[in-house]
Amino acid sequence: MDHIVAFIDQHYVDHSLSLESVSAAFTISPSHLSRSFKDKVGINFVQYIWQKRLDKVKEQLVITSDPLKDIIQRVGYLDTPNFIRKFKKETGYTPGQYRQMNSNHPNTEPNDTV
């Protein structure tokens, strides 16, 4: 499982990363991977990838002034409106609000439009 987690950590920015693609890469069934992953890591496969991407977006919002859409795409998430909705549900803030509160860029305006 350590190899699988390391593989995911290296490839989470690939938007096509899925339970099926990882299980095929390691020649194990998706259901076995899913159960084993949750047992070992403590959260399910999809939640793990979401958390990796969320953490990277939060980091990028603070250290760059890159547009949100560009940041989201760099971490492998393609649906910007859905990402904003999930981000707000998770953090309580829109990405623009999060950036404004945590950024070292005082001139950055909160802007979640694409």
C-alpha positions as CSV (number, residue, x, y, z in Angstrom):
1,M,0.0,0.0,0.0
2,D,2.9,2.4,0.6
3,H,3.9,2.1,-3.1
4,I,0.3,2.9,-4.1
5,V,0.1,5.9,-1.8
6,A,3.5,7.1,-3.2
7,F,2.2,6.6,-6.7
8,I,-0.9,8.7,-6.0
9,D,1.2,11.4,-4.3
10,Q,3.2,11.6,-7.5
11,H,0.3,11.5,-9.9
12,Y,-2.6,13.3,-8.2
13,V,-2.3,16.2,-10.6
14,D,-3.3,13.9,-13.5
15,H,-7.0,14.6,-14.0
16,S,-7.5,11.1,-15.3
17,L,-6.3,9.5,-12.0
18,S,-8.9,7.1,-10.8
19,L,-9.4,4.0,-8.7
20,E,-9.6,2.0,-11.9
21,S,-6.4,3.5,-13.4
22,V,-4.4,2.9,-10.2
23,S,-5.7,-0.6,-9.7
24,A,-4.8,-1.4,-13.3
25,A,-1.3,0.0,-12.8
26,F,-0.8,-2.3,-9.7
27,T,-2.8,-5.2,-11.2
28,I,-5.2,-5.5,-8.4
29,S,-9.0,-5.2,-8.4
30,P,-10.6,-1.8,-7.8
31,S,-12.7,-3.2,-4.9
32,H,-9.6,-4.7,-3.2
33,L,-7.7,-1.4,-3.7
34,S,-10.6,0.6,-2.3
35,R,-10.9,-1.5,0.8
36,S,-7.2,-1.8,1.4
37,F,-6.6,1.9,0.8
38,K,-9.3,2.9,3.4
39,D,-7.9,0.4,5.9
40,K,-4.3,1.7,5.5
41,V,-4.9,5.4,5.0
42,G,-8.0,6.0,7.0
43,I,-10.0,7.8,4.3
44,N,-11.3,6.6,1.0
45,F,-9.4,6.9,-2.3
46,V,-11.4,9.8,-3.7
47,Q,-11.2,11.8,-0.4
48,Y,-7.5,11.3,-0.4
49,I,-7.0,12.7,-3.9
50,W,-9.4,15.6,-3.1
51,Q,-7.4,16.4,0.0
52,K,-4.1,16.4,-1.9
53,R,-5.5,18.7,-4.5
54,L,-7.2,21.0,-2.0
55,D,-4.0,21.3,0.0
56,K,-2.0,22.2,-3.1
57,V,-4.6,24.8,-4.2
58,K,-4.6,26.4,-0.8
59,E,-0.9,26.6,-0.9
60,Q,-0.9,28.1,-4.4
61,L,-3.6,30.7,-3.5
62,V,-1.3,32.0,-0.7
63,I,2.0,32.0,-2.5
64,T,1.0,33.0,-6.1
65,S,-1.4,35.5,-7.7
66,D,-2.2,33.0,-10.5
67,P,-5.8,32.8,-11.6
68,L,-7.9,30.3,-9.7
69,K,-8.7,28.4,-12.9
70,D,-5.0,27.9,-13.7
71,I,-4.3,26.7,-10.2
72,I,-7.2,24.2,-10.2
73,Q,-6.1,22.8,-13.6
74,R,-2.5,22.4,-12.5
75,V,-3.7,20.1,-9.6
76,G,-5.8,18.0,-11.9
77,Y,-9.2,19.4,-11.2
78,L,-11.1,20.4,-14.4
79,D,-14.5,21.6,-13.1
80,T,-13.9,25.1,-11.7
81,P,-17.5,25.8,-10.4
82,N,-17.7,22.4,-8.7
83,F,-14.3,22.9,-7.2
84,I,-15.3,26.3,-5.8
85,R,-18.4,24.8,-4.3
86,K,-16.5,22.0,-2.7
87,F,-13.7,24.3,-1.5
88,K,-16.3,26.6,0.2
89,K,-18.0,23.6,1.8
90,E,-14.7,22.3,3.1
91,T,-13.1,25.6,4.3
92,G,-16.1,27.9,4.8
93,Y,-14.7,30.4,2.3
94,T,-14.5,30.8,-1.5
95,P,-11.0,30.4,-2.9
96,G,-10.9,34.2,-3.4
97,Q,-11.8,34.9,0.2
98,Y,-9.3,32.3,1.3
99,R,-6.6,34.0,-0.8
100,Q,-7.5,37.4,0.5
101,M,-7.3,36.3,4.2
102,N,-4.0,34.3,3.8
103,S,-2.1,35.9,1.0
104,N,1.1,37.9,1.2
105,H,-0.2,39.8,-1.9
106,P,-2.2,42.7,-0.4
107,N,-3.4,43.9,-3.8
108,T,-5.1,40.6,-4.7
109,E,-8.8,41.0,-5.0
110,P,-11.2,38.1,-4.3
111,N,-12.3,36.9,-7.7
112,D,-13.8,33.5,-8.3
113,T,-15.0,34.2,-11.8
114,V,-13.5,32.3,-14.6
